[in-house]
Amino acid sequence: MGMGWCIGLIAVGAILTFAVDWQVDGMNVHLVGLILMVVGTIGTCAYVSVFKRRQVQPPSPAAPVVEEDRRYIR
């Protein structure tokens, strides 16, 4: 599940919870909205934690050190 799907779930859940006054027999629309918001929040947290873990890479020990020659012009 990508970041777009998670944000979409949060948005749809918020709409169902706060902006809809539907009455459906056998189903609580507000509870469904809350569940969608919770699932979207959990998905966003999981996606961010996995994405953050992928970004951290230690430098390889065989990488040469590059020193730049700095010239100051006056």
Secondary structure as GFF3:
##gff-version 3
##sequence-region A 1 74
A	DSSP	alpha_helix	3	14	.	.	.	ID=ss1
A	DSSP	pi_helix	15	19	.	.	.	ID=ss2
A	DSSP	alpha_helix	29	55	.	.	.	ID=ss3
###
